[in-house]
Amino acid sequence: MHAALLAAEETHEAAQGLPPEVMGLTAFGVLAVLLLVTYAFRSVGTRH
């Protein structure tokens, strides 16, 4: 548990330098890419 708290603290310190808009746009971009990857494999289960 202690290692997880240290990792979370380091992540929090690193994220403080970025504006909230950048964090939001980055998260949105990552989720949009994941959505596209999911959409690309939508028919894989029906082919077999």
Backbone as a chain_set.jsonl record, in Angstrom:
{"seq": "MHAALLAAEETHEAAQGLPPEVMGLTAFGVLAVLLLVTYAFRSVGTRH", "coords": {"N": [[0.825, -1.188, 0.0], [1.993, 1.176, 0.68], [3.801, 1.689, -1.379], [2.048, 2.17, -3.477], [0.871, 4.546, -2.648], [3.075, 6.253, -2.748], [3.613, 6.195, -5.502], [1.267, 7.346, -6.466], [1.484, 9.877, -5.392], [3.766, 10.849, -6.702], [2.797, 10.891, -9.313], [0.781, 12.764, -9.068], [2.276, 15.057, -8.488], [3.645, 15.356, -10.896], [1.577, 15.896, -12.639], [0.665, 18.363, -11.913], [1.794, 20.494, -13.263], [0.51, 20.774, -15.679], [-2.108, 22.411, -17.437], [-5.651, 22.203, -16.677], [-7.215, 22.024, -18.982], [-5.542, 20.862, -20.882], [-5.118, 18.364, -19.756], [-7.742, 17.379, -19.875], [-8.255, 17.377, -22.653], [-6.305, 15.577, -23.46], [-7.141, 13.223, -22.161], [-9.623, 12.917, -23.429], [-8.759, 12.489, -26.068], [-7.358, 10.056, -25.809], [-9.441, 8.344, -25.023], [-11.056, 8.54, -27.295], [-9.422, 7.327, -29.224], [-9.336, 4.733, -28.165], [-12.02, 4.087, -28.472], [-12.188, 4.02, -31.273], [-10.492, 1.857, -31.817], [-11.919, -0.201, -30.584], [-14.222, -0.124, -32.165], [-13.153, -0.896, -34.59], [-12.749, -3.616, -34.279], [-15.274, -4.734, -34.122], [-16.67, -6.727, -35.543], [-15.316, -9.091, -35.321], [-15.953, -11.303, -33.736], [-18.176, -12.391, -35.029], [-17.282, -13.497, -37.362], [-16.193, -15.977, -37.034]], "CA": [[0.0, 0.0, 0.0], [2.878, 2.339, 0.765], [4.342, 1.944, -2.713], [0.971, 2.754, -4.281], [0.722, 5.936, -2.242], [4.219, 6.993, -3.281], [3.421, 6.33, -6.947], [0.189, 8.309, -6.678], [2.001, 11.195, -5.055], [4.654, 11.255, -7.791], [1.95, 11.192, -10.466], [0.092, 14.02, -8.776], [3.249, 16.135, -8.624], [3.957, 15.526, -12.309], [0.4, 16.409, -13.338], [0.339, 19.706, -11.468], [2.314, 21.483, -14.183], [-0.32, 20.877, -16.873], [-3.427, 23.019, -17.221], [-6.761, 21.232, -16.723], [-7.687, 21.854, -20.361], [-4.643, 19.916, -21.549], [-5.424, 17.041, -19.208], [-9.039, 16.97, -20.399], [-8.12, 17.057, -24.075], [-5.51, 14.345, -23.563], [-8.019, 12.112, -21.779], [-10.607, 12.761, -24.499], [-8.068, 11.89, -27.203], [-7.086, 8.646, -25.504], [-10.705, 7.606, -25.063], [-11.504, 8.485, -28.685], [-8.616, 6.297, -29.887], [-9.814, 3.437, -27.686], [-13.307, 3.851, -29.114], [-11.926, 3.624, -32.658], [-9.939, 0.498, -31.799], [-13.043, -1.082, -30.291], [-15.097, -0.132, -33.334], [-12.472, -1.621, -35.658], [-12.839, -5.046, -34.037], [-16.653, -5.036, -33.75], [-17.228, -7.891, -36.208], [-14.371, -10.208, -35.228], [-16.634, -12.457, -33.149], [-19.175, -12.988, -35.927], [-16.624, -14.115, -38.521], [-15.736, -17.347, -36.748]], "C": [[0.867, 1.249, 0.0], [3.443, 2.695, -0.604], [3.293, 2.579, -3.62], [0.77, 4.222, -3.924], [1.866, 6.791, -2.765], [4.072, 7.215, -4.788], [2.335, 7.351, -7.254], [0.659, 9.725, -6.391], [2.925, 11.718, -6.153], [3.848, 11.635, -9.031], [1.249, 12.525, -10.27], [1.042, 15.205, -8.945], [3.574, 16.396, -10.09], [2.796, 16.166, -13.053], [0.072, 17.846, -12.945], [0.795, 20.768, -12.453], [1.447, 21.68, -15.408], [-1.647, 21.55, -16.542], [-4.535, 21.971, -17.334], [-7.277, 20.99, -18.138], [-6.842, 20.833, -21.112], [-4.913, 18.502, -21.063], [-6.736, 16.516, -19.776], [-8.961, 16.575, -21.863], [-7.305, 15.787, -24.295], [-6.365, 13.128, -23.227], [-9.051, 11.853, -22.867], [-9.974, 12.091, -25.713], [-7.791, 10.407, -27.001], [-8.365, 7.824, -25.586], [-11.251, 7.505, -26.487], [-10.723, 7.427, -29.462], [-9.064, 4.909, -29.444], [-11.167, 3.087, -28.293], [-13.11, 3.396, -30.559], [-11.355, 2.213, -32.747], [-11.048, -0.509, -31.527], [-13.959, -1.22, -31.494], [-14.473, -0.938, -34.481], [-12.624, -3.135, -35.502], [-14.263, -5.495, -33.713], [-17.186, -6.326, -34.372], [-16.324, -9.134, -36.133], [-15.081, -11.456, -34.699], [-17.622, -13.127, -34.085], [-18.552, -13.686, -37.125], [-16.291, -15.584, -38.268], [-16.882, -18.245, -36.38]], "O": [[0.515, 2.259, -0.609], [3.549, 3.872, -0.948], [3.62, 3.435, -4.441], [0.527, 5.049, -4.803], [1.652, 7.93, -3.18], [4.373, 8.298, -5.291], [2.464, 8.133, -8.196], [0.265, 10.665, -7.08], [2.873, 12.898, -6.498], [4.184, 12.598, -9.721], [1.139, 13.32, -11.203], [0.654, 16.241, -9.485], [3.759, 17.548, -10.482], [3.016, 16.909, -14.009], [-0.744, 18.483, -13.611], [0.223, 21.859, -12.474], [1.625, 22.666, -16.123], [-2.238, 21.29, -15.494], [-4.366, 20.962, -18.018], [-7.724, 19.89, -18.461], [-7.367, 20.034, -21.887], [-4.934, 17.557, -21.851], [-6.835, 15.339, -20.122], [-9.531, 15.563, -22.271], [-7.585, 15.013, -25.21], [-6.317, 12.118, -23.929], [-9.329, 10.7, -23.195], [-10.587, 11.216, -26.325], [-7.969, 9.602, -27.915], [-8.371, 6.733, -26.156], [-11.847, 6.49, -26.848], [-11.303, 6.706, -30.274], [-9.161, 4.001, -30.27], [-11.432, 1.923, -28.595], [-13.796, 2.483, -31.017], [-11.701, 1.459, -33.656], [-11.108, -1.557, -32.171], [-14.42, -2.318, -31.804], [-15.185, -1.584, -35.249], [-12.626, -3.858, -36.498], [-14.443, -6.54, -33.088], [-18.067, -6.963, -33.794], [-16.57, -10.119, -36.829], [-14.822, -12.559, -35.182], [-17.883, -14.322, -33.947], [-19.249, -14.407, -37.839], [-16.125, -16.349, -39.218], [-16.677, -19.428, -36.109]]}, "num_chains": 1, "name": "protein.A"}
